[in-house]
Amino acid sequence: MSMKRSKQRSGGGREKDLDASFWNKPSEPERTWEQQMENQPEEAFAQYAMTARYTKGQLLLHPKFGKGVIVEVEPQRVEILFQEGKKKLGHGQTPPT
């Protein structure tokens, strides 16, 4: 004689009810490209290079896209806000040999 077992529910039902954003700090409203470029001297812009490492908020000068500001940093990529919109580009990578 075999006994059927009913499926057990996990005790984690409460986590679904809580919104994860509840615990996060409220984020600042994202500034526009124009606001970020306002009053920035030409010397503040670093020339973009895929092999360099970048930090959030750093100003860049890209040969194709122009002036931009780093808005997000990942281990291998950065998201840069240019006048025409956001682009994800590589950073901190050694060039292929």
N, CA, C and O atoms as a GROMACS GRO file, in nm:
protein
  388
    1MET      N    1   0.084  -0.115   0.000
    1MET     CA    2   0.000   0.000   0.000
    1MET      C    3   0.091   0.124   0.000
    1MET      O    4   0.180   0.136   0.084
    2SER      N    5   0.067   0.213  -0.093
    2SER     CA    6   0.149   0.335  -0.100
    2SER      C    7   0.066   0.453  -0.052
    2SER      O    8  -0.056   0.458  -0.068
    3MET      N    9   0.135   0.544   0.006
    3MET     CA   10   0.066   0.664   0.056
    3MET      C   11   0.103   0.781  -0.035
    3MET      O   12   0.219   0.804  -0.067
    4LYS      N   13   0.003   0.852  -0.075
    4LYS     CA   14   0.027   0.970  -0.156
    4LYS      C   15   0.055   1.087  -0.064
    4LYS      O   16  -0.014   1.109   0.036
    5ARG      N   17   0.155   1.161  -0.101
    5ARG     CA   18   0.187   1.280  -0.024
    5ARG      C   19   0.134   1.402  -0.096
    5ARG      O   20   0.143   1.412  -0.219
    6SER      N   21   0.081   1.490  -0.023
    6SER     CA   22   0.037   1.615  -0.086
    6SER      C   23   0.159   1.706  -0.103
    6SER      O   24   0.257   1.697  -0.028
    7LYS      N   25   0.150   1.792  -0.202
    7LYS     CA   26   0.261   1.884  -0.226
    7LYS      C   27   0.270   1.982  -0.110
    7LYS      O   28   0.170   2.036  -0.064
    8GLN      N   29   0.392   2.002  -0.065
    8GLN     CA   30   0.411   2.095   0.044
    8GLN      C   31   0.438   2.234  -0.013
    8GLN      O   32   0.510   2.252  -0.112
    9ARG      N   33   0.379   2.328   0.051
    9ARG     CA   34   0.403   2.466   0.011
    9ARG      C   35   0.528   2.516   0.082
    9ARG      O   36   0.557   2.481   0.196
   10SER      N   37   0.599   2.599   0.010
   10SER     CA   38   0.715   2.660   0.075
   10SER      C   39   0.664   2.768   0.169
   10SER      O   40   0.559   2.827   0.146
   11GLY      N   41   0.738   2.793   0.272
   11GLY     CA   42   0.697   2.892   0.369
   11GLY      C   43   0.730   3.034   0.326
   11GLY      O   44   0.716   3.128   0.404
   12GLY      N   45   0.774   3.052   0.200
   12GLY     CA   46   0.818   3.183   0.156
   12GLY      C   47   0.713   3.263   0.083
   12GLY      O   48   0.748   3.344  -0.002
   13GLY      N   49   0.589   3.244   0.112
   13GLY     CA   50   0.485   3.317   0.041
   13GLY      C   51   0.482   3.466   0.068
   13GLY      O   52   0.430   3.543  -0.013
   14ARG      N   53   0.536   3.506   0.180
   14ARG     CA   54   0.532   3.648   0.216
   14ARG      C   55   0.623   3.734   0.131
   14ARG      O   56   0.595   3.852   0.111
   15GLU      N   57   0.734   3.677   0.081
   15GLU     CA   58   0.828   3.757   0.002
   15GLU      C   59   0.762   3.810  -0.124
   15GLU      O   60   0.795   3.919  -0.171
   16LYS      N   61   0.669   3.735  -0.179
   16LYS     CA   62   0.602   3.779  -0.301
   16LYS      C   63   0.518   3.903  -0.276
   16LYS      O   64   0.500   3.986  -0.365
   17ASP      N   65   0.467   3.915  -0.154
   17ASP     CA   66   0.380   4.027  -0.123
   17ASP      C   67   0.455   4.159  -0.109
   17ASP      O   68   0.399   4.266  -0.132
   18LEU      N   69   0.583   4.152  -0.070
   18LEU     CA   70   0.661   4.273  -0.050
   18LEU      C   71   0.726   4.316  -0.180
   18LEU      O   72   0.786   4.234  -0.250
   19ASP      N   73   0.713   4.440  -0.212
   19ASP     CA   74   0.777   4.494  -0.331
   19ASP      C   75   0.924   4.519  -0.297
   19ASP      O   76   0.954   4.584  -0.198
   20ALA      N   77   1.015   4.467  -0.380
   20ALA     CA   78   1.158   4.480  -0.353
   20ALA      C   79   1.201   4.626  -0.352
   20ALA      O   80   1.296   4.661  -0.282
   21SER      N   81   1.134   4.710  -0.428
   21SER     CA   82   1.173   4.851  -0.433
   21SER      C   83   1.142   4.923  -0.302
   21SER      O   84   1.192   5.033  -0.278
   22PHE      N   85   1.062   4.863  -0.218
   22PHE     CA   86   1.029   4.922  -0.088
   22PHE      C   87   1.154   4.945  -0.005
   22PHE      O   88   1.164   5.045   0.066
   23TRP      N   89   1.250   4.853  -0.014
   23TRP     CA   90   1.369   4.859   0.069
   23TRP      C   91   1.478   4.945   0.006
   23TRP      O   92   1.571   4.985   0.076
   24ASN      N   93   1.470   4.975  -0.121
   24ASN     CA   94   1.572   5.055  -0.188
   24ASN      C   95   1.554   5.203  -0.157
   24ASN      O   96   1.444   5.250  -0.128
   25LYS      N   97   1.667   5.274  -0.162
   25LYS     CA   98   1.661   5.418  -0.145
   25LYS      C   99   1.588   5.479  -0.263
   25LYS      O  100   1.598   5.427  -0.375
   26PRO      N  101   1.515   5.586  -0.242
   26PRO     CA  102   1.453   5.650  -0.358
   26PRO      C  103   1.562   5.707  -0.448
   26PRO      O  104   1.656   5.772  -0.400
   27SER      N  105   1.550   5.682  -0.576
   27SER     CA  106   1.654   5.727  -0.668
   27SER      C  107   1.626   5.871  -0.710
   27SER      O  108   1.512   5.917  -0.716
   28GLU      N  109   1.737   5.940  -0.739
   28GLU     CA  110   1.724   6.077  -0.786
   28GLU      C  111   1.671   6.074  -0.929
   28GLU      O  112   1.701   5.982  -1.004
   29PRO      N  113   1.593   6.173  -0.967
   29PRO     CA  114   1.548   6.176  -1.106
   29PRO      C  115   1.669   6.194  -1.196
   29PRO      O  116   1.759   6.273  -1.167
   30GLU      N  117   1.671   6.120  -1.305
   30GLU     CA  118   1.785   6.124  -1.396
   30GLU      C  119   1.793   6.258  -1.467
   30GLU      O  120   1.694   6.307  -1.521
   31ARG      N  121   1.911   6.317  -1.466
   31ARG     CA  122   1.931   6.445  -1.531
   31ARG      C  123   1.950   6.425  -1.681
   31ARG      O  124   2.000   6.322  -1.725
   32THR      N  125   1.908   6.524  -1.758
   32THR     CA  126   1.921   6.516  -1.903
   32THR      C  127   2.065   6.541  -1.945
   32THR      O  128   2.147   6.586  -1.865
   33TRP      N  129   2.094   6.511  -2.071
   33TRP     CA  130   2.228   6.534  -2.124
   33TRP      C  131   2.262   6.682  -2.115
   33TRP      O  132   2.374   6.718  -2.076
   34GLU      N  133   2.168   6.768  -2.150
   34GLU     CA  134   2.191   6.911  -2.146
   34GLU      C  135   2.226   6.959  -2.004
   34GLU      O  136   2.316   7.041  -1.986
   35GLN      N  137   2.154   6.907  -1.905
   35GLN     CA  138   2.181   6.945  -1.767
   35GLN      C  139   2.320   6.899  -1.723
   35GLN      O  140   2.389   6.970  -1.650
   36GLN      N  141   2.360   6.781  -1.766
   36GLN     CA  142   2.489   6.725  -1.725
   36GLN      C  143   2.606   6.798  -1.793
   36GLN      O  144   2.714   6.809  -1.735
   37MET      N  145   2.584   6.848  -1.914
   37MET     CA  146   2.691   6.914  -1.990
   37MET      C  147   2.704   7.062  -1.956
   37MET      O  148   2.802   7.126  -1.991
   38GLU      N  149   2.605   7.116  -1.887
   38GLU     CA  150   2.600   7.258  -1.856
   38GLU      C  151   2.723   7.300  -1.774
   38GLU      O  152   2.754   7.240  -1.671
   39ASN      N  153   2.791   7.404  -1.821
   39ASN     CA  154   2.907   7.464  -1.753
   39ASN      C  155   3.025   7.369  -1.736
   39ASN      O  156   3.107   7.390  -1.646
   40GLN      N  157   3.037   7.267  -1.818
   40GLN     CA  158   3.150   7.174  -1.809
   40GLN      C  159   3.263   7.224  -1.901
   40GLN      O  160   3.242   7.243  -2.021
   41PRO      N  161   3.383   7.245  -1.846
   41PRO     CA  162   3.494   7.290  -1.930
   41PRO      C  163   3.542   7.176  -2.020
   41PRO      O  164   3.526   7.059  -1.988
   42GLU      N  165   3.602   7.211  -2.132
   42GLU     CA  166   3.652   7.111  -2.228
   42GLU      C  167   3.754   7.017  -2.163
   42GLU      O  168   3.762   6.900  -2.199
   43GLU      N  169   3.831   7.069  -2.067
   43GLU     CA  170   3.935   6.987  -2.002
   43GLU      C  171   3.876   6.877  -1.914
   43GLU      O  172   3.947   6.783  -1.877
   44ALA      N  173   3.749   6.885  -1.880
   44ALA     CA  174   3.686   6.786  -1.793
   44ALA      C  175   3.655   6.656  -1.866
   44ALA      O  176   3.626   6.555  -1.801
   45PHE      N  177   3.661   6.656  -1.999
   45PHE     CA  178   3.625   6.539  -2.078
   45PHE      C  179   3.748   6.454  -2.109
   45PHE      O  180   3.845   6.502  -2.167
   46ALA      N  181   3.743   6.327  -2.069
   46ALA     CA  182   3.850   6.232  -2.100
   46ALA      C  183   3.820   6.166  -2.234
   46ALA      O  184   3.704   6.139  -2.265
   47GLN      N  185   3.923   6.141  -2.311
   47GLN     CA  186   3.907   6.071  -2.439
   47GLN      C  187   3.868   5.926  -2.412
   47GLN      O  188   3.932   5.860  -2.330
   48TYR      N  189   3.763   5.875  -2.480
   48TYR     CA  190   3.717   5.738  -2.458
   48TYR      C  191   3.819   5.639  -2.514
   48TYR      O  192   3.869   5.656  -2.624
   49ALA      N  193   3.848   5.537  -2.437
   49ALA     CA  194   3.931   5.424  -2.480
   49ALA      C  195   3.874   5.298  -2.418
   49ALA      O  196   3.844   5.295  -2.298
   50MET      N  197   3.858   5.194  -2.498
   50MET     CA  198   3.798   5.070  -2.448
   50MET      C  199   3.883   5.006  -2.338
   50MET      O  200   3.831   4.934  -2.254
   51THR      N  201   4.013   5.033  -2.339
   51THR     CA  202   4.101   4.970  -2.241
   51THR      C  203   4.102   5.043  -2.106
   51THR      O  204   4.154   4.990  -2.008
   52ALA      N  205   4.047   5.163  -2.100
   52ALA     CA  206   4.046   5.239  -1.975
   52ALA      C  207   3.928   5.197  -1.887
   52ALA      O  208   3.829   5.144  -1.936
   53ARG      N  209   3.942   5.221  -1.757
   53ARG     CA  210   3.835   5.193  -1.661
   53ARG      C  211   3.765   5.325  -1.629
   53ARG      O  212   3.830   5.429  -1.617
   54TYR      N  213   3.633   5.320  -1.616
   54TYR     CA  214   3.556   5.441  -1.593
   54TYR      C  215   3.468   5.427  -1.469
   54TYR      O  216   3.440   5.317  -1.422
   55THR      N  217   3.426   5.541  -1.416
   55THR     CA  218   3.340   5.545  -1.299
   55THR      C  219   3.214   5.625  -1.331
   55THR      O  220   3.212   5.706  -1.424
   56LYS      N  221   3.112   5.601  -1.253
   56LYS     CA  222   2.984   5.670  -1.272
   56LYS      C  223   3.004   5.821  -1.254
   56LYS      O  224   3.070   5.866  -1.161
   57GLY      N  225   2.946   5.898  -1.346
   57GLY     CA  226   2.955   6.042  -1.341
   57GLY      C  227   3.072   6.100  -1.419
   57GLY      O  228   3.080   6.222  -1.437
   58GLN      N  229   3.162   6.014  -1.466
   58GLN     CA  230   3.278   6.062  -1.540
   58GLN      C  231   3.236   6.115  -1.677
   58GLN      O  232   3.148   6.058  -1.741
   59LEU      N  233   3.299   6.222  -1.721
   59LEU     CA  234   3.271   6.283  -1.851
   59LEU      C  235   3.366   6.228  -1.956
   59LEU      O  236   3.486   6.215  -1.931
   60LEU      N  237   3.311   6.196  -2.074
   60LEU     CA  238   3.391   6.137  -2.182
   60LEU      C  239   3.372   6.211  -2.312
   60LEU      O  240   3.270   6.277  -2.334
   61LEU      N  241   3.470   6.198  -2.398
   61LEU     CA  242   3.461   6.248  -2.534
   61LEU      C  243   3.484   6.129  -2.627
   61LEU      O  244   3.594   6.074  -2.631
   62HIS      N  245   3.382   6.089  -2.701
   62HIS     CA  246   3.388   5.974  -2.791
   62HIS      C  247   3.409   6.026  -2.933
   62HIS      O  248   3.348   6.126  -2.971
   63PRO      N  249   3.495   5.960  -3.013
   63PRO     CA  250   3.522   6.010  -3.148
   63PRO      C  251   3.399   6.011  -3.240
   63PRO      O  252   3.392   6.095  -3.330
   64LYS      N  253   3.304   5.923  -3.220
   64LYS     CA  254   3.186   5.916  -3.306
   64LYS      C  255   3.064   5.983  -3.242
   64LYS      O  256   2.992   6.057  -3.310
   65PHE      N  257   3.040   5.958  -3.113
   65PHE     CA  258   2.918   6.003  -3.047
   65PHE      C  259   2.931   6.139  -2.978
   65PHE      O  260   2.830   6.199  -2.941
   66GLY      N  261   3.052   6.188  -2.961
   66GLY     CA  262   3.072   6.319  -2.900
   66GLY      C  263   3.081   6.313  -2.749
   66GLY      O  264   3.127   6.214  -2.692
   67LYS      N  265   3.036   6.419  -2.684
   67LYS     CA  266   3.045   6.430  -2.538
   67LYS      C  267   2.939   6.344  -2.471
   67LYS      O  268   2.826   6.333  -2.519
   68GLY      N  269   2.979   6.282  -2.359
   68GLY     CA  270   2.887   6.199  -2.284
   68GLY      C  271   2.925   6.190  -2.138
   68GLY      O  272   3.032   6.234  -2.097
   69VAL      N  273   2.835   6.133  -2.060
   69VAL     CA  274   2.858   6.114  -1.917
   69VAL      C  275   2.820   5.970  -1.882
   69VAL      O  276   2.719   5.918  -1.931
   70ILE      N  277   2.901   5.906  -1.798
   70ILE     CA  278   2.876   5.767  -1.757
   70ILE      C  279   2.760   5.767  -1.658
   70ILE      O  280   2.764   5.836  -1.556
   71VAL      N  281   2.655   5.689  -1.689
   71VAL     CA  282   2.539   5.682  -1.600
   71VAL      C  283   2.527   5.547  -1.529
   71VAL      O  284   2.456   5.535  -1.429
   72GLU      N  285   2.595   5.444  -1.581
   72GLU     CA  286   2.589   5.310  -1.520
   72GLU      C  287   2.720   5.238  -1.548
   72GLU      O  288   2.773   5.248  -1.658
   73VAL      N  289   2.772   5.165  -1.448
   73VAL     CA  290   2.897   5.093  -1.464
   73VAL      C  291   2.875   4.946  -1.433
   73VAL      O  292   2.820   4.911  -1.329
   74GLU      N  293   2.918   4.860  -1.525
   74GLU     CA  294   2.917   4.714  -1.507
   74GLU      C  295   3.063   4.669  -1.518
   74GLU      O  296   3.148   4.748  -1.557
   75PRO      N  297   3.093   4.545  -1.482
   75PRO     CA  298   3.233   4.501  -1.488
   75PRO      C  299   3.298   4.515  -1.627
   75PRO      O  300   3.415   4.552  -1.636
   76GLN      N  301   3.225   4.485  -1.733
   76GLN     CA  302   3.284   4.490  -1.867
   76GLN      C  303   3.229   4.601  -1.955
   76GLN      O  304   3.284   4.628  -2.062
   77ARG      N  305   3.121   4.666  -1.910
   77ARG     CA  306   3.057   4.770  -1.993
   77ARG      C  307   3.019   4.891  -1.910
   77ARG      O  308   3.004   4.884  -1.788
   78VAL      N  309   3.004   5.002  -1.980
   78VAL     CA  310   2.952   5.123  -1.919
   78VAL      C  311   2.838   5.174  -2.005
   78VAL      O  312   2.838   5.159  -2.127
   79GLU      N  313   2.740   5.234  -1.940
   79GLU     CA  314   2.631   5.298  -2.013
   79GLU      C  315   2.657   5.447  -2.010
   79GLU      O  316   2.672   5.508  -1.904
   80ILE      N  317   2.663   5.506  -2.130
   80ILE     CA  318   2.699   5.646  -2.144
   80ILE      C  319   2.581   5.721  -2.205
   80ILE      O  320   2.522   5.677  -2.303
   81LEU      N  321   2.549   5.836  -2.145
   81LEU     CA  322   2.443   5.921  -2.197
   81LEU      C  323   2.506   6.023  -2.291
   81LEU      O  324   2.582   6.110  -2.248
   82PHE      N  325   2.474   6.010  -2.420
   82PHE     CA  326   2.517   6.105  -2.521
   82PHE      C  327   2.398   6.191  -2.560
   82PHE      O  328   2.286   6.164  -2.517
   83GLN      N  329   2.421   6.294  -2.638
   83GLN     CA  330   2.314   6.383  -2.679
   83GLN      C  331   2.205   6.306  -2.754
   83GLN      O  332   2.087   6.336  -2.739
   84GLU      N  333   2.244   6.208  -2.834
   84GLU     CA  334   2.146   6.131  -2.912
   84GLU      C  335   2.084   6.015  -2.835
   84GLU      O  336   1.996   5.946  -2.887
   85GLY      N  337   2.128   5.992  -2.712
   85GLY     CA  338   2.070   5.885  -2.630
   85GLY      C  339   2.178   5.803  -2.561
   85GLY      O  340   2.297   5.834  -2.571
   86LYS      N  341   2.135   5.697  -2.491
   86LYS     CA  342   2.227   5.612  -2.416
   86LYS      C  343   2.288   5.505  -2.506
   86LYS      O  344   2.222   5.452  -2.597
   87LYS      N  345   2.414   5.474  -2.480
   87LYS     CA  346   2.486   5.368  -2.550
   87LYS      C  347   2.561   5.286  -2.447
   87LYS      O  348   2.610   5.340  -2.347
   88LYS      N  349   2.571   5.155  -2.470
   88LYS     CA  350   2.652   5.069  -2.386
   88LYS      C  351   2.780   5.038  -2.461
   88LYS      O  352   2.778   4.987  -2.573
   89LEU      N  353   2.892   5.070  -2.398
   89LEU     CA  354   3.023   5.048  -2.458
   89LEU      C  355   3.111   4.971  -2.361
   89LEU      O  356   3.089   4.973  -2.240
   90GLY      N  357   3.212   4.902  -2.414
   90GLY     CA  358   3.304   4.825  -2.332
   90GLY      C  359   3.402   4.916  -2.260
   90GLY      O  360   3.429   5.027  -2.304
   91HIS      N  361   3.456   4.867  -2.149
   91HIS     CA  362   3.563   4.939  -2.078
   91HIS      C  363   3.647   4.840  -1.999
   91HIS      O  364   3.601   4.733  -1.960
   92GLY      N  365   3.771   4.879  -1.978
   92GLY     CA  366   3.862   4.799  -1.897
   92GLY      C  367   3.899   4.667  -1.961
   92GLY      O  368   3.934   4.572  -1.891
   93GLN      N  369   3.892   4.659  -2.093
   93GLN     CA  370   3.922   4.534  -2.162
   93GLN      C  371   4.057   4.546  -2.233
   93GLN      O  372   4.089   4.649  -2.290
   94THR      N  373   4.133   4.439  -2.228
   94THR     CA  374   4.260   4.440  -2.300
   94THR      C  375   4.233   4.416  -2.447
   94THR      O  376   4.148   4.333  -2.482
   95PRO      N  377   4.303   4.487  -2.534
   95PRO     CA  378   4.277   4.469  -2.677
   95PRO      C  379   4.322   4.331  -2.724
   95PRO      O  380   4.417   4.274  -2.670
   96PRO      N  381   4.253   4.276  -2.826
   96PRO     CA  382   4.292   4.144  -2.878
   96PRO      C  383   4.430   4.152  -2.944
   96PRO      O  384   4.465   4.253  -3.005
   97THR      N  385   4.506   4.043  -2.931
   97THR     CA  386   4.640   4.041  -2.992
   97THR      C  387   4.645   3.961  -3.117
   97THR      O  388   4.751   3.950  -3.179
   0.00000   0.00000   0.00000
